């Protein structure tokens, strides 16, 4: 693709700096979050008034400073971008609604990126838009390909389609996981209730004829703030309770495979579930989840095309 290389993303952002809850800072994971998001809310100033428009978009981790917006070619956002003026792009995924025994400690589990960007000096050609659009469809609908699942766009359709390349100048990312952390939320004898209502978008993989494929979920779990990095896994608090919980999930067939990744603190599990919401709901009951020793980082649908065990 013919394009100029944008400057490095500001590693000490000014506009995107995190002030509230700095412990939730996950800025190094911004590429992963953008690559799995669905809707970008794009903010800009139009004739002196603030405007925020939800947009579909494309992002690939191998091109970390570039984000593509997809929309109508004659919209006011595209007109604004053509002037070189900046925009703010926010992508948020909500994973759970957190309820607490105290009013002010109700919260939301989320993954979010705030990025500041401008239109790239060199925009993709009509031919390049074809490849970007195909990659974007594959990102939203895993496994779908032009010519097999849908007809490829014509040159006229591509000419009328706006795919604007943005250069990201700075960004920040925040993540909240775990349960309620208000006074007494970890004490079941206290009045009231506390917990998490899972919110998930489910499996967005492309539908396939029955019998052709099997779709599982890959779950990456990472140490939470209560994890004791000085102690091995089996010496962590509530190890016996956690192990019994995971053994039960494996016994019922929910966990297909699982264990530490490369012997480290990151845990990788392959699970058989109906949806992402089901996955997050089941792991939320883990004793290590309640104490924030272990947290679900991401859940990805995995379409199995090859299985040597059959």
C-alpha positions as CSV (number, residue, x, y, z in Angstrom):
1,X,0.0,0.0,0.0
2,X,1.4,3.4,-1.0
3,X,1.5,5.5,2.2
4,X,3.8,7.6,4.2
5,X,4.9,6.2,7.5
6,X,3.3,8.0,10.4
7,X,5.4,9.2,13.4
8,X,5.7,6.9,16.4
9,X,2.7,7.0,18.7
10,X,3.4,9.2,21.7
11,X,4.6,6.9,24.6
12,X,4.0,9.7,27.1
13,X,0.6,11.0,25.8
14,X,-0.6,14.4,26.8
15,X,-4.1,14.5,25.6
16,X,-4.7,10.8,26.1
17,X,-3.0,10.6,29.5
18,X,-4.8,8.5,32.2
19,X,-5.6,10.4,35.4
20,X,-8.5,8.5,37.0
21,X,-7.8,5.0,38.1
22,X,-4.2,4.8,36.8
23,X,-4.0,1.2,38.1
24,X,-6.3,0.3,35.1
25,X,-3.8,1.5,32.6
26,X,-3.4,-1.1,29.8
27,X,-1.9,1.2,27.1
28,X,0.6,-1.5,25.9
29,X,-2.4,-3.6,25.0
30,X,-4.1,-0.9,22.9
31,X,-3.4,-2.7,19.6
32,X,-5.1,-5.9,20.8
33,X,-8.1,-4.0,22.1
34,X,-8.5,-2.1,18.8
35,X,-8.2,-5.3,16.8
36,X,-11.1,-6.9,18.7
37,X,-13.4,-3.9,19.0
38,X,-16.6,-3.5,16.9
39,X,-17.7,0.1,17.0
40,X,-15.5,3.3,17.0
41,X,-17.1,6.4,18.4
42,X,-15.5,9.3,16.6
43,X,-15.6,12.7,18.1
44,X,-14.8,16.0,16.4
45,X,-15.9,19.7,16.3
46,X,-18.3,20.7,13.5
47,X,-19.1,24.4,13.2
48,X,-18.2,25.0,16.8
49,X,-20.4,22.2,18.2
50,X,-19.1,18.8,19.5
51,X,-20.2,15.8,17.5
52,X,-19.7,12.0,18.2
53,X,-20.6,9.5,15.5
54,X,-20.5,5.7,15.8
55,X,-18.6,4.1,12.9
56,X,-17.4,0.6,11.8
57,X,-13.7,0.5,11.3
58,X,-10.7,-1.7,10.4
59,X,-7.6,-2.2,12.4
60,X,-4.8,-4.7,12.2
61,X,-2.0,-5.2,14.8
62,X,0.7,-5.5,12.2
63,X,-0.1,-1.9,11.2
64,X,-0.4,-0.4,14.7
65,X,-0.4,3.3,13.8
66,X,-3.1,3.0,11.2
67,X,-6.9,2.8,11.6
68,X,-9.5,2.9,8.8
69,X,-13.0,4.4,9.1
70,X,-15.8,3.1,6.9
71,X,-18.7,5.3,6.1
72,X,-20.6,7.4,3.6
73,X,-18.2,9.4,1.4
74,X,-20.3,12.6,1.7
75,X,-20.8,12.7,5.4
76,X,-19.7,15.6,7.6
77,X,-17.1,13.5,9.3
78,X,-15.4,12.8,6.0
79,X,-15.6,16.4,5.2
80,X,-14.0,17.3,8.5
81,X,-11.2,14.7,8.1
82,X,-10.4,16.1,4.6
83,X,-9.3,19.4,6.2
84,X,-6.6,17.6,8.3
85,X,-8.3,18.4,11.6
86,X,-7.9,16.0,14.5
87,X,-10.5,13.5,15.7
88,X,-10.8,11.4,18.9
89,X,-11.6,7.8,18.3
90,X,-12.9,5.7,21.3
91,X,-13.5,1.9,21.2
92,X,-15.1,0.3,24.2
93,X,-16.2,-3.3,24.9
94,X,-18.4,-3.9,28.0
95,X,-17.8,-7.3,29.7
96,X,-20.0,-7.0,32.8
97,X,-22.2,-4.9,35.1
98,X,-20.8,-4.8,38.6
99,X,-23.2,-4.5,41.5
100,X,-22.1,-3.7,45.0
101,X,-23.4,-3.5,48.6
102,X,-22.8,0.2,48.5
103,X,-24.4,2.6,45.9
104,X,-21.2,4.4,44.9
105,X,-19.3,1.2,44.2
106,X,-21.5,-0.1,41.4
107,X,-19.4,-0.2,38.3
108,X,-18.8,-1.7,34.8
109,X,-16.1,-4.1,33.6
110,X,-14.8,-2.8,30.3
111,X,-11.9,-2.6,27.9
112,X,-11.4,0.8,26.2
113,X,-9.0,2.7,24.0
114,X,-9.0,6.4,23.4
115,X,-6.9,7.4,20.3
116,X,-6.2,10.9,18.8
117,X,-5.7,10.9,15.1
118,X,-5.8,12.7,11.8
119,X,-6.4,11.6,8.2
120,X,-3.2,10.2,6.6
121,X,-1.5,12.3,4.0
122,X,-1.8,9.5,1.4
123,X,-5.2,7.7,1.2
124,X,-5.7,4.2,-0.2
125,X,-6.4,3.9,-3.9
126,X,-9.6,2.2,-5.2
127,X,-7.6,-1.1,-5.6
128,X,-6.2,-0.9,-2.1
129,X,-9.7,-0.3,-0.7
130,X,-10.8,-3.6,-2.1
131,X,-8.2,-5.4,0.1
132,X,-8.9,-3.3,3.2
133,X,-12.7,-3.9,2.9
134,X,-12.1,-7.7,2.5
135,X,-9.9,-7.6,5.6
136,X,-12.5,-5.6,7.5
137,X,-15.3,-8.1,6.7
138,X,-13.0,-11.0,7.8
139,X,-12.3,-9.2,11.1
140,X,-16.0,-8.8,11.8
141,X,-17.1,-12.1,10.4
142,X,-14.3,-14.7,10.9
143,X,-13.9,-17.0,7.9
144,X,-16.0,-15.2,5.4
145,X,-14.3,-14.7,2.0
146,X,-15.2,-12.8,-1.2
147,X,-16.4,-15.1,-4.0
148,X,-17.5,-17.8,-1.5
149,X,-19.6,-16.2,1.1
150,X,-20.4,-12.9,-0.7
151,X,-19.8,-11.2,-4.0
152,X,-16.8,-8.9,-4.3
153,X,-17.5,-5.2,-4.7
154,X,-17.4,-3.7,-8.1
155,X,-15.1,-0.8,-9.1
156,X,-18.1,1.6,-9.0
157,X,-19.0,0.4,-5.5
158,X,-15.5,0.9,-4.3
159,X,-15.3,4.3,-5.8
160,X,-18.4,5.3,-3.8
161,X,-17.2,3.7,-0.6
162,X,-15.3,5.9,2.0
163,X,-12.4,4.1,3.7
164,X,-10.4,6.8,5.3
165,X,-7.0,6.0,6.7
166,X,-6.1,7.7,10.0
167,X,-2.7,8.1,11.5
168,X,-2.9,7.6,15.3
169,X,-0.8,10.2,17.1
170,X,-1.3,9.2,20.7
171,X,-3.5,6.8,22.6
172,X,-4.3,5.2,26.0
173,X,-6.1,2.1,27.1
174,X,-7.9,1.2,30.3
175,X,-9.4,-2.1,31.5
176,X,-11.5,-2.9,34.5
177,X,-12.1,-6.6,35.5
178,X,-13.2,-8.5,38.6
179,X,-16.0,-8.0,41.0
180,X,-17.2,-5.3,43.3
181,X,-14.6,-3.8,45.6
182,X,-16.7,-1.7,48.0
183,X,-16.8,-2.0,51.8
184,X,-18.0,-5.5,52.7
185,X,-18.4,-6.7,49.1
186,X,-16.2,-9.6,49.9
187,X,-18.2,-10.5,53.0
188,X,-21.3,-12.7,52.3
189,X,-22.6,-12.1,55.8
190,X,-23.0,-8.4,55.2
191,X,-26.4,-7.0,54.2
192,X,-27.1,-6.6,50.5
193,X,-25.6,-8.4,47.4
194,X,-22.5,-8.0,45.3
195,X,-21.5,-9.6,42.0
196,X,-21.1,-9.3,38.2
197,X,-23.8,-9.6,35.5
198,X,-21.9,-10.8,32.4
199,X,-22.4,-8.8,29.2
200,X,-21.1,-10.3,26.0
201,X,-21.6,-10.0,22.3
202,X,-21.4,-13.8,21.8
203,X,-19.8,-15.6,18.9
204,X,-19.5,-13.4,15.9
205,X,-17.9,-16.0,13.7
206,X,-19.5,-16.6,10.3
207,X,-22.2,-19.3,10.2
208,X,-21.1,-22.6,8.5
209,X,-23.0,-25.7,7.5
210,X,-23.5,-28.2,10.3
211,X,-20.7,-30.7,10.5
212,X,-18.1,-28.6,8.6
213,X,-16.5,-26.9,11.6
214,X,-16.4,-26.8,15.4
215,X,-16.2,-23.4,17.2
216,X,-14.6,-23.2,20.6
217,X,-13.3,-20.3,22.6
218,X,-9.8,-19.4,23.5
219,X,-9.5,-17.7,26.9
220,X,-6.5,-15.8,28.1
221,X,-6.3,-15.2,31.8
222,X,-3.7,-12.9,33.5
223,X,-2.7,-12.2,37.1
224,X,-4.9,-9.6,38.8
225,X,-3.8,-7.1,41.5
226,X,-4.1,-9.7,44.3
227,X,-1.8,-12.2,42.6
228,X,1.4,-12.8,44.6
229,X,4.2,-12.6,42.0
230,X,6.7,-13.9,44.5
231,X,4.9,-17.2,45.0
232,X,4.4,-20.1,42.5
233,X,0.9,-20.9,41.3
234,X,0.3,-23.7,43.7
235,X,1.3,-21.6,46.6
236,X,-1.2,-18.8,45.9
237,X,-4.0,-18.2,48.4
238,X,-7.1,-20.3,47.7
239,X,-5.2,-22.6,45.4
240,X,-7.2,-25.7,46.5
241,X,-10.5,-24.0,45.9
242,X,-9.4,-22.7,42.5
243,X,-8.1,-26.1,41.5
244,X,-11.3,-27.8,42.5
245,X,-13.4,-25.3,40.5
246,X,-11.3,-25.8,37.4
247,X,-11.3,-29.6,37.7
248,X,-15.1,-29.5,37.8
249,X,-15.2,-27.4,34.7
250,X,-12.9,-29.9,32.9
251,X,-14.9,-32.9,34.2
252,X,-18.1,-31.5,32.7
253,X,-16.4,-30.8,29.3
254,X,-16.5,-27.0,29.6
255,X,-12.7,-26.8,29.6
256,X,-11.2,-28.8,26.8
257,X,-7.5,-27.8,27.3
258,X,-5.9,-25.5,29.8
259,X,-2.8,-24.5,31.6
260,X,0.0,-21.9,32.0
261,X,1.3,-20.5,28.8
262,X,5.1,-21.3,28.5
263,X,5.2,-22.0,32.2
264,X,4.5,-18.4,33.0
265,X,1.7,-16.5,34.8
266,X,-0.5,-16.2,31.8
267,X,-3.1,-19.0,31.6
268,X,-4.6,-20.2,28.3
269,X,-7.8,-22.3,28.1
270,X,-9.8,-23.7,25.3
271,X,-13.4,-24.0,26.3
272,X,-16.6,-25.4,24.8
273,X,-19.4,-22.8,25.3
274,X,-22.4,-21.4,23.7
275,X,-21.2,-17.7,23.7
276,X,-18.6,-15.3,25.0
277,X,-21.1,-14.3,27.7
278,X,-21.3,-17.9,28.8
279,X,-17.5,-18.1,29.0
280,X,-17.2,-15.0,31.1
281,X,-20.1,-16.0,33.4
282,X,-18.6,-19.3,34.2
283,X,-15.1,-18.0,34.9
284,X,-16.6,-15.2,37.1
285,X,-17.5,-17.9,39.6
286,X,-13.8,-18.9,40.0
287,X,-12.6,-18.2,43.6
288,X,-9.6,-16.5,42.2
289,X,-11.9,-14.2,40.1
290,X,-13.7,-13.1,43.3
291,X,-10.4,-12.2,45.0
292,X,-9.0,-10.6,41.8
293,X,-6.0,-13.0,41.8
294,X,-6.8,-14.1,38.2
295,X,-8.7,-12.1,35.6
296,X,-10.1,-13.0,32.1
297,X,-8.2,-10.8,29.7
298,X,-9.8,-11.7,26.4
299,X,-12.1,-14.3,24.9
300,X,-11.8,-15.2,21.2
301,X,-13.9,-17.5,19.1
302,X,-11.8,-20.2,17.5
303,X,-13.2,-22.0,14.4
304,X,-11.5,-25.5,14.2
305,X,-10.8,-26.5,10.6
306,X,-8.2,-29.2,11.4
307,X,-8.3,-31.7,14.3
308,X,-5.8,-34.5,14.3
309,X,-7.6,-36.1,17.3
310,X,-10.5,-37.3,15.2
